[in-house]
Amino acid sequence: MKYELDEIKKKVNIAIDFLFKNDSFLLRYQVNERSISHKLAEYLQILFPEWHVDCEYNRKMFNTTKMLKGIKGCSKQKKTDKIYPDIIVHRRATKDNLLVIETKKGEKDDPCDIRKLELFTEKRGEYVYEWGLFIKFLKTEKPSLTWFKDGKKYEPAV
């Protein structure tokens, strides 16, 4: 089943609402980003039952490690093209890739996260995720959401 952006946004917002309602402790006390992503992924799985929702999924198809050419060197810490997206909504071992999500806590954006979302959503890229999403969590405030499509930030037509 394919989804239009409005439906995906609605489901993502519901999942975020569940996270705030049931797991605000994780946000309030700045628990590790992986814990926050994991709980968000659990709620997304409920809302996307016909898809697989995985955290830090490092496989392409069956045995190949997920790599993203062009991500190496996006920061001083990034020494390889190996990647572990925070959350993906996909069908395992297929090329059905609906949504890739990178999350961040705090004020700063991560240039590597932004670059990953650009590369993951490129039309001619290796993975061709339909949509990318950067979620910035600021403790218990509503997070900011930045959407990506076709290798760039998505700006809806007015």
ChimeraX attribute file (.defattr): number of C-alpha atoms within 10 A of each C-alpha:
attribute: neighborCount
match mode: 1-to-1
recipient: residues
	/A:1	6
	/A:2	9
	/A:3	11
	/A:4	8
	/A:5	12
	/A:6	9
	/A:7	11
	/A:8	17
	/A:9	15
	/A:10	12
	/A:11	17
	/A:12	20
	/A:13	15
	/A:14	15
	/A:15	21
	/A:16	21
	/A:17	16
	/A:18	17
	/A:19	21
	/A:20	19
	/A:21	10
	/A:22	11
	/A:23	15
	/A:24	16
	/A:25	15
	/A:26	18
	/A:27	20
	/A:28	13
	/A:29	10
	/A:30	17
	/A:31	13
	/A:32	12
	/A:33	15
	/A:34	15
	/A:35	13
	/A:36	22
	/A:37	21
	/A:38	17
	/A:39	18
	/A:40	23
	/A:41	25
	/A:42	16
	/A:43	19
	/A:44	25
	/A:45	16
	/A:46	13
	/A:47	17
	/A:48	17
	/A:49	9
	/A:50	12
	/A:51	19
	/A:52	16
	/A:53	25
	/A:54	22
	/A:55	20
	/A:56	15
	/A:57	16
	/A:58	16
	/A:59	16
	/A:60	16
	/A:61	13
	/A:62	9
	/A:63	9
	/A:64	9
	/A:65	15
	/A:66	16
	/A:67	18
	/A:68	19
	/A:69	13
	/A:70	13
	/A:71	20
	/A:72	17
	/A:73	12
	/A:74	18
	/A:75	11
	/A:76	7
	/A:77	9
	/A:78	13
	/A:79	11
	/A:80	14
	/A:81	15
	/A:82	16
	/A:83	19
	/A:84	17
	/A:85	20
	/A:86	22
	/A:87	23
	/A:88	25
	/A:89	23
	/A:90	21
	/A:91	16
	/A:92	17
	/A:93	11
	/A:94	10
	/A:95	14
	/A:96	16
	/A:97	20
	/A:98	21
	/A:99	21
	/A:100	27
	/A:101	23
	/A:102	22
	/A:103	22
	/A:104	21
	/A:105	19
	/A:106	11
	/A:107	9
	/A:108	8
	/A:109	14
	/A:110	17
	/A:111	11
	/A:112	18
	/A:113	20
	/A:114	20
	/A:115	16
	/A:116	25
	/A:117	27
	/A:118	23
	/A:119	26
	/A:120	28
	/A:121	27
	/A:122	20
	/A:123	14
	/A:124	11
	/A:125	15
	/A:126	15
	/A:127	18
	/A:128	23
	/A:129	27
	/A:130	22
	/A:131	24
	/A:132	30
	/A:133	26
	/A:134	24
	/A:135	20
	/A:136	20
	/A:137	20
	/A:138	16
	/A:139	18
	/A:140	14
	/A:141	10
	/A:142	13
	/A:143	18
	/A:144	10
	/A:145	15
	/A:146	15
	/A:147	20
	/A:148	26
	/A:149	21
	/A:150	20
	/A:151	21
	/A:152	17
	/A:153	17
	/A:154	14
	/A:155	10
	/A:156	6
	/A:157	4
	/A:158	3
